[in-house]
Amino acid sequence: MAGRVKKASKPVSRRSRGASSVPYDEWARVALTRDPELAQEYLRQTLEESETAGELLIGLRRIAEVQGMSRVAEATGLSRESLYRSLSAAGNPRLSTLLAILRVAGLRMSIRPAADLTEAPRKRRAA
């Protein structure tokens, strides 16, 4: 039976199991739109955990998209295209733009000491 070729099995897709796949950006936009408190917490976590300015800008962009880019663009005095560029990973928005985005979202910026600077060093117990 050297001439027989084994028939390839059909690949199993995730959709065939009943699970629908939604891109993260789309899920985040819907979730942040439905729950303003989640949007606030999302932005707070983004600010605290971002290692690069680009990560922070993408977080702000998601918040701006939830508020409506046209509405946010009007509040910042920028065109929608300029706002999208400013809030890209390579963007460099002005402070006034960042503050306007936060204002439209009903948020404000505050400054506080970094946690690792305010925590007292823990004493080690002798073994």
Secondary structure, 3 states (H helix, E strand, C coil): CCCCCCCCCCCCCHHHHCCCCCCHHHHHHHHHHHCHHHHHHHHHHHHHHCCCHHHHHHHHHHHHHHHCHHHHHHHHCCCHHHHHHHCCCCCCCCHHHHHHHHHHCCCCCCCCCCHHHHCCCCCCCCC
